[in-house]
């Protein structure tokens, strides 16, 4: 009996050792990769005045800008506030971040938010040598900046990889300067692709779970070939530390931006001149689209004298294809348009009134600011009217100014909403301007009220609202003389 028992225990130990060997073979060692790329990853220190630091306190701490505030703040946040209040206004503040050398002549990539408002930028190599750097160019829309250091020696550098080849579950390695701990290497996987985190118009982030923290901003994300497939830019965390949710700008976006910054010092983006939104099932029903699989980009507004207006696009159009590529989600269109060369022709396939048609727009350069121009063309002195729990009023000049409604927008104003009105639960607010009802202009409160009451008898209704200058379609399902639905 004892002998048989010993044999069983011995077999168990052998199986355990075999399993351990298999695991050791399956998991890669990142040591060769780290040894290869570390010399090209640098620390970025930025000197700025208190005024600049207080404008973006997160950057002073190397924060990505995505760490949400905690009620009352963490003890560290409270300490920093007291520190700022008691400092000499002329005393310099330092911000820390990461970067990587992308060219042996001394070009360094980092985040825009790391070097914004910088008075002095210093790049520190892995051997602790320091080099002053100048900012070649910055792009706030993608949060990318390019620096240049002067050196006579050829520097170690890394190369761009193809982020389009990246798949969920792929191994990645992040290298940077978290909390000032230079040369920190962390590993993880790609958790998701194409993340939109509302940080900019061209959000298309890689989500990774390799730990990145304050100070990692601007550092590289590598694939297992040692190529840069992303720039670590943002984290989500309730505490300020890594919880395994990080975001990196894909290399195929970053490489295009860096090339333009290197050549021109700024980035030129293609511009169409439309405000677009996603299509909810409720909106899809109103537009005669498949509510089970709503696809495309719904045009909420068209900028006057823009390429879109000249091409004939109108609010309510659904853009289903651009440049021969299907638009499945609303976030695809801005990135596609932005990448188009200035002056190029962009063929659009749209649906209007249930029918498909093709339009051609000539892409223009995105202006620094897009101002609304022109008169509303509507002058009204009509009295207020009510429908479906909403009190409607004319868009008088004083209201237009108070609500920041552009001059080219006309409609009626929601003055009050009854507490029991489903419109309140839907998110419609006092001050919203109803521009159109079922794609027909809302000219007077009486006409708008009549159209809403008619919709109550027929079923669904599509509203175009303008809130503080931003237009958005809302689909409502009207049942039993009440309203239900969602704008999201």
N, C-alpha and C positions, 0 to 999 in steps of 0.2 A: 504493500500500500504506500509506504513512504516513497519508494522508488518511482511508482507511477505518478505520484504527486509532484515529485521533483521534475519528471519529464514534462508534465503539463506546464509547470512554471517556466521551465527553460524554453519550451515552444512559444509561450506567450511573450517572453522577452525577445526572442528572435523575430516574431511578427512585428512587435513594436519597433524594433530597430529598423526593420525593412520599411515600415511605414514612414519612419523619420527620414530615411534615406530618400524615399520617393518625394516627400515634401521638400527636402533640401534641393533636389534636382529641379523640381517644378518652379520654385521661387528664385527669381534672378538676383544676382548681386549687382548693386548699383555702383560698386567701388570703381570699376574701370571708367564708367560714364562720368562719375563725379570728378575723378582725377583729370579727365580730358577737358571738362567744361569749366571747372572752378577758376582757372586763371583768367577767363574772359568775363566773369561776373564781378561787378564792382559795387562799391557802396557810394551812394550819393548823399552829400551833406549840403544843405542850403542855408545860407545866412539871410535872414529877413528881419524887418523891424517888427515891433510889437503890433503896429497897426495892421500889417499884412498877416501876421500870425493870428490875430483875433478875428480876421475875416474868414479864416478857415482853420480853426483850432485843431481839427482832426488831422490836417496835413502836418501840423507841428509835431504831432505824436506819431507821424508815419501812418496815419489811419487811411483806410481805403475810401472812406466817405460813405460806406454802406453799413457801418455799425449803428444800429438804431439806439436812440437814447433810452436810458432806463429811468423810470420815475425817481426823481431826487438825485440821480447821478450816482456813479460809483464813488467810493472814497478817493480814488485817483482823480476823477473828474473834479470833485470838490476841491482837492488840493491844488489842481491846476488853475481853477478859477481864482482861488485866494492868491496863488503865485502871481498870476497876471495882474491882479488888482494892486499888489504891493510892489510891482516892479518899477524900475526907472523907465519912463516912456522911451528914452533913447537907447536903452540897452538892447543888444541884438538877441534875436532868438534863432535857434537852429532847428531845421526840419531834416528828417532822415528818410532815405528810401533806398531803392536798389536799381541796378541797371545792368546792361550787358553790352560788350563791344561787338559791333556788327560789321566792322571794317578795320583792317589792320592799320589804316591811316589815322585812327583815333575817333571814329564816330561811335557814340554811345546812345543807346535807346533807353528811355525810362518813361514814366507816366507824366502827363501834363500837370496833374495836381501835385506832384512832388516838387516841381520847379516853378510853379506859378508864383508870381510876386517875388521872385528871387532877386536879391541884390548881389549875391556871390554864390557860385556853385563850385564845389570841390569834389573830384572823383578820387576815390581811394582804391588802389589795387589790392590783391590778395597778399602782396609782399609789404603792405602798409605804406607804400610810396603814394604821395598825394600830388594831384595835378589840377590846376585851375581849369575850368571848362566854361565855354560860352554856349548860350542857347541858340542853336541854329534855327529852330522853328518849333512851334507848338500847335496842336490841334485839339481843341476842347471837345469836339463832337465825339472823338474816339478816345480821348484822354491819353494821347501819345505825344511825346516830346523827343527831339533829337538834339544831342549835345555834341560838342567837338572839343577835343583836347589836342594841344600842339605837342608833338613828340617827333624826334628824329628816328626812333626805332620802330620797327614793325611790331605791332601788338598782337597778342593772342586774340582770336575772335571766334565767334560761333556763326552758324549759317541758319537760314530759314528752312523750316520743314513745310510740308503741305498739310495744313489743318483740315482740308477737305477729306483727307484720307483717314482722319481720326475717327475712331468708333467708341461707343460707350463700352466701358470695361477695359480699355487700353491702359497700360501702365504709363504713368507720367512722373517726372521728377521736377520739383520746384527748388530753386536756389536763390538765396537772397540774404537780407540783412534784418531779420525780425528783431525788434527791440534793441537794435544796435549790435546783435550777435552775428558778426560777419561770417560769410562762408557757410551758412546753415543750409544743409541739404535735407529735404523731406520728400517722401514718396507716397503715391496713392494711385487712384485710377480716375479716368474720365467718368464723371457721374451722369452727365447729360450734355446735349448739344443744343445750340441755337437758343440759349436762354435770353429772354428779354427782361431786364431788371429796371427799366425806366430810367436809366442813367444817361441816355442819349438817343438820337434818332436812328442810329445804326447799330443798336444793340444786337449782338449775335454771339454771346459769350459761350466759351467752354466752361462748364461747371466741373470742378475737380474737388477731390477730397484730400489731396495732399495738404497737410497743414500749412497755411500761410497766415501771417499775423501782421500787426502794425510794423512797418519797415520793409515788408516784402513788396510793397507797391513798386511797380516798374521792373521787377525781376522776371527772369525767364521761366517758362514751363517747357521742359524738354520731353521728347519722346525717347524711346530706348536706343535710337540711333544717335542721340546727342544733338538733335536738331531742335531749334526753337519752334514750337507749335503754338505758343501763346505768351502773352504778357500779363503777369499777375496784376490785377487792377482793383478788385473789390472783394470784400468778404461780407457774409451775413453773420452777425453774432449778437446775442442779447447782452454779452458781457464785455466785448472788445477783444476777446481771445478767439482762437480758432475753434470752431465746432464742426469742422469738416465740410463747410460750404463756402467754396471760393470760386471766383470768376476770373477768367483770363480772356483777353482780346485775342481772337484767332489770328494766326500768323498770316493768313491770306488777306486779311484786312490790314494788319499792321505793316506788312511788307510794302503794300501799295502806298500807305500813308507816309512811311519813312522815306520812300523813294522821292515823293513829292516834296517833303520837307528838306531833303538833301539838295534837291535841284532848285526849288523856288523859295524855300523858307516858309511856305504856307501850303495848305491843301486846297485844291480847287474841286468843288463838288458839283456834279450835275444837278440841275433843278428843273422840276416840272411845274410846281406851283399849285399843288392841291393839298388839302387837309383830308386825310382818309381815316377810316375806322373799320373795325372788324364787323362781320355780319352775324348777328345772333339768329337763332331759329325764328324768333318772332319777326325780326326784320326781314328774314328770308321769305316768310309767308307773305308779307306785304308786297314784296318785290317779285313774287311769282317764282322764287328759287326753291331748291330742295332744302327744307328745314332740317332734314336729318344730316345732311353733309354741306352746310353752308361754306362756300369758298369764294375767294376774291377780296378785293379792297373796295369798300364803299366810299365814294367821293362825298364828303360832307360840305366842303366849300372849295371854291376856285378863286385863286388870287387874280385880281384885275390885271390885265395886260401881261399875263404870264404865258409860258408856252402851252399850258393846259387850256387856258381860255382861247388862245389863238387856234388850237387844234380842235376846239368845239366841245371840250368836256364840260359837263354840267353837274351840279349837285344831284345826287340820286343815281348817277351812273355807277355801275359796278365794273371795275377793271378786272378781267379774268385772265388776260395774258399780256405780257410786255416783252418785246424783243423775242417773240416766239416761245417764251417760257411761261408756264402756267403759274398763276398767283394763287397759291393755296391758302396762305395766311397773310394778314395785312402787313406784317413786318418784312416780307420779302420785297415789296415794291420800293420802299425808300432806299434800300441797299442797292437794288438793281439800277435805279435811276441815278444814284450818286456816283456809280462807277462808269456811267456813260461819258464819252468824250464830249466836250463842249462843242455845240454846233452839229452834233450827230443827229440822225433821224431815229426816232423811237416809235415803232409800230405798236399800237395798243388795240387789244380786242376788248370791247365793252358790251354790257347788256343794258339796254335802255327801254323801259316800257315793255319788257318781255321779249324784245328782239335783240339779236346780236348784230354788231357792226364794227368796222375797223376805222381807227383814226390814226393820224401820224402827227407826232409832236417833234419840234426841233428843240433839243435840250439846250438850256442856257446855263450860265454860271450862277450858282446860288448866291444871291445878294447877302450882304452882311445883316441887313434887316429887311423884312418884307412888310411894308406899311400898307394899310388899307386906304384906298383912295375912292373918290367919287361920292356923289350924293345918293341918299336912299331913294329919292323919287317918290316918297310917300309923305304926304302931309295930312294929318287927320285930327279932327277935333271931336271925334265920336265919344260918346259916354262909355263907361265900363259895361262889361257884360259878363255873364257867368255860365259855366258849363262843366259838368262832371266834377263839381267840387272846387273848381278853380275860378277865381275872379280875374278877368282879363282887362287890360287897359291899353290905350294907345301908347306907342313909343314916342313920347314927346321929347323935344331936344334936351330938356334938363334930365330926363331919365336916361337918355342915350349917353350923356356925359357921365352920369353917376354910375351907370352899369358898365362903362367902358365898352360900349357896343360900336363896332366900326361903322363908318358912314355908309358903306355899301351894303349893310345888313338892314333889312326892313322886316317888320312883323308886329306882333302884339306882345305885351308884357304880362307875365303872370304876377299879379299883385298880391294875392292871398290864396292859400290852399286850406280847405276845411280839414280839421284834425282827422276826421273819419275818411277822408278821400284816399282811395288807393294810390292816387298820383303822388301823395306825400311819401308813402312807403316805397314807391318806385324810384324816388330820388329826385323828382321834379321839385324845384325850389322857387320861392318868391324871387323875382328878379330875372328868371329865365325868360328869354324871348322866343316865342313860337314863330319860327320863320315860315314854315309851311306845314300843311296837313294833307297827308296823302299826295305829297309832291305838288300841291297847289298853294300858291302864296297866301299868307294870312295878312290881309290888307287892313281889316278893321276888327275890333273886338266882337261886333255883332256877327260878322261873317265867320270869324273863327269859332265862336260859340255855336253857331248853326252847324258848321262842319263837324265839330266834335259831337254834337248831339246826333247828327246823322250817322256818324261812325258807331255810336252806342247802339243804334238799331241794326247796323250791318255786320259788326264783328270787329275785325282788326283795323288798326289805324297806324300810320307811319308819321311821326312828328320829326321835324328838323328843329332842334333847339340851338340857341346861341347863349352861352354863359360866359360873361366877361370876355367876349371876343372870340371864343372857341366854339365852333359849330360841331354838333353831333346828332346823329339820327337816333331816335328811340322808338322801338316797336311796342305797341300796346295791344293786348287782346281784351276786347270789351265784352264782358259777359253779364247778363242779367242787369243791364243798365249800370254796370260798374266797370272798373278797369282792373286789369291784372297784366302782368308782363314784366319784362326786364330790359334794361338798357345795356346789359353786359352779356 
